[in-house]
Structures are given as C-alpha cells and as structure tokens.
Amino acid sequence: MSLLFIVLLILLACLVLGLAAWGGFALWYQCPGPRWARLLVMTAWSLPALATLGALAGAGGASAWGALAFVLALVVLLSWWRGIRASHDRVWADDVACMLVSQVTGDRVRLDNVRNFEWRSETDYDVRWESRDYDLSQLVSADLLLSYWMGPAIAHTLVSFGFADGRRLVFSLEIRRERGESFSALGGFFRKFETVIVAADERDIVRTRTNARGEDVYLYRLQLRPDQLRKVFLGYLERAAQVRATPRFYNTLTSNCTTIVFELARRLSPTLPLDYRLLLSGYFAEYAFDHGALTPGYHFEQLREAGRITGRALQSGPGYDYSKLIRRGVPGVGEDELR
C-alpha cells in the first residue's frame, strides 16, 4: 500500500468524522422532540458513519454497504438542513420581542421599538418599548463597548452613539431568544437562533450587563468624523430593516455582534484586514486600536484600564446620570459631556 494511498484514506476518514460530527450536532440542535428521541436519532446517524470508517479500514463488504448508507443518509440530512428557515413567528423572550423600525427623512430619524427596560435583575424588570426622534446633524460621538461574560477572549460588542443634547443610543446585534431559551455558542453554529438588531437606552442595555448580570464592561471612544458617525448609524438602521424584512440566523462565526461592527467599519475603510480578533471578540478593542480607531496619544493598556466602567457603574443609582458616570476618566471624552 503506497504512502499516497494511506494519506488519502486518512483524509477520507477525517472527512467522514467531520461530517458525522457536524450531522450529530445539527440533529441535536434542530431535531424536534425530547432529549431521548434526539439521542436515538443521533445514534442512528452515527452507525453508517462507523461502517464507512470500517470500509476505509478494509473491514469488508458489509462495511461498504454501510458506507453507501452513510452517503444516502448524508444526502437526506443536507436536504433537511437546507429546508430549515429562520422565522419571526415564535414566542420571543421579552427583551427581544419587538424589532426596530426606522424612518429617515433627511437628518430626521424616527425610531419605534427602542428598548428602555428597567432591570433589577435578569428576571425582574419593567418592560418599556419607546418611540424616539433623533437629529443626525447632532451626532457627536460613538463609543465601542465590550462586555465580558465568558473569560478574556469572548465579549459582547456594542456601539453607543452620542448626540449634542446628551442623549445616547446603543445598537447591538443579538440572538433572538425564544422564551425560556438560553444562549449557546455551539448552538449558534447550527441555526439554533435567529438574529435581531436592538436599539436601546444605555441604562437598559449596558447597565443590565454591569449591574444585573455581573459582566465586566469596557468603554472606548471611537475616532470618527461626523460623516462617518452618520454612515455607521444609518448602517445599523439598514441592517435592522434587512433583518426585519427577511429573518436571518445568528452565526457564532460569521454573523455576530462583532462582525457587524467590522462590516460597518469596512464601509469607512474598505482595506481593513480580516483578523483572528474578529472571532475572539474579547480582543476586538485591541484590533481597533491597531488600526487607529481609538483615542490617540495613549498605550492600549492605558485605554483599557481607564475604560473599565464596571466599578463606576455599580455605584449608579436612581439619582445618578448613568451615561456620565461611566465615562468619567475615559480618554477622548470631553469635560462638556460630563457636566
């Protein structure tokens, strides 16, 4: 048996193992029914794969028939997978129940379904969806926020826009969870969740992370000109309208809270390169720093230390202006914003 033939067999075996694992996870996350039924279906799926591996190892004719069964099962599985469609018609969790609606007329923007919940804990909150009007000519700032919930490499990415009158609006691409459903990064690879663009008040979408969920949040001032601020703001509205018109699946790798920021940034600078920090989102601020998007004149560690807002946020109460409090000492934030 030649070395080339052995290498080919090894590659085929790896392919079969990869397809078998992918199919197993797909069935686990998408097959309807109770846990025992999904386990039964996954077991049935794995048997032809094992037979195929046996055929590659030269175990005989019976295994060859098993390999044929695996190919047929794979064709059926892929046909079923292609038929899975995203939907807006589900019983959604309260915080993603409504979708953002926008109307833009010149500089005037009308937004419906802006989220402004009052969070006392993750499960204790007041539901408030609001309609708001904004003037794009009054856009003066944008801040990048990273909220760490699973170690240093993974963070949720948000962008907060500031207006001359002191108001702020945060955009975030999030999974659209069904009621009672929880996030799974692995499930995000297998069409487990739809996606939604949320526009929210900072006291809602940021404070719930610092004060209700116990996440560690960092804020960085972005260096964007007024025309760039407008372009990114409208980019979020465009994506929200697209998602509202056509339901889309969240994907942990290709369509998540960080990739949308990268996509919108590429509208401003088309030559921005791909980078591992787009996947390991906890390091995304460092990527932005390396490409000149953060406040100049500082080392990154200085920006990171000054931008850690968690301690200040935990001091906030009913009498505090949350947005001003968390920005104290953040490089690039003017004194006029804190008064």
Phi, psi and omega in degrees: 000123184287159178298321180299319180294319179297316179299319179298317178298319179296317179296319178296321179296318178297321178297315179298316178299317179297316179294321179296317179294316179300313180297322179297314179294320179300317179292321181298317185273340186242341181290127180289161177111173181290172184302317184296324180291320178295320177298322179295316179295318179297323178295316179298322178294324185286335184298311177298328178296317178297321178295324179295318177297324176295321179296319179295332179274000177080037184275359174118179186296322181301320179293327177298319175297325177294323178296319177298320178297323179295318179298316179295318179297323179294319178298316179296317181297316181294324177295318176297318182297318179296337181276353179283123185240142173292156184213150170265354188262075177220171177271100189272154171298152187304320188282354175231021185288330183249147180252144182294134176237131183231148172228123182245123177230099185063239178272350185271132179234127175250122180243129172251148181069045168278127185277133178215059180289153169256110185261123171259330172204180180297335184247355182240108186202160173257129182276124176217118172246129190236159170254136183221153177243138180227154177247112184295336178290347180260007175293125184234345184201164172214139180236139174267129177240136174239125182246115187268124183230354183210062178085178186285342186269344186238127178215155173270135186253129179227157175232127181249127180258137179249142180246160185299333180276005177094350179286153179224148180223131183251135173249141180210128170274125185225163171290144176262091185286143168282159181301128181086358182269148177238159184288144172222118179299322179292317178300333179294345175275348191235040173056034181283331186230146166278172180244156179210145172263119180256133169248129188211160172289149180297324179296341175272288196284334177268314183296328178296331179283317182284321190255330183260322184262346181073028177275162181256120191241139179237142182235134180229133176284128178272144180263091182231138175286162179306319179293327178287320176304313181299316183296318180289318178302310180293332176297320176296318179297321178297313179296321178298319179294322178296316180293323179294322181285323183225109180304141182226151177275143168287142175229124184303331184262314193252343183217084184221189186294337181267322182295330178291323177295317178297317179300315180290325177295326180291340174292332179273325182221088187300343183269005178304130185275156169292154186202149179300337182287352172285333176272313176273080193295343178296342180254012184294325179298323178294323175298315179298321179297316182298336181253021170074021184269349181254173184303124182284166176089008181227152167285155182300320182297329176293316178296320181293316181296315181289334183274358178286107189263356189303311182299317179293321181297323181291345176277349186288147177212189183302330183269003185258148168272102188303314185296321178288320182299314185287344182265000179299124178082002180281122180303136179095345179273122183285154179298328180297334179285340185261353182278000000 
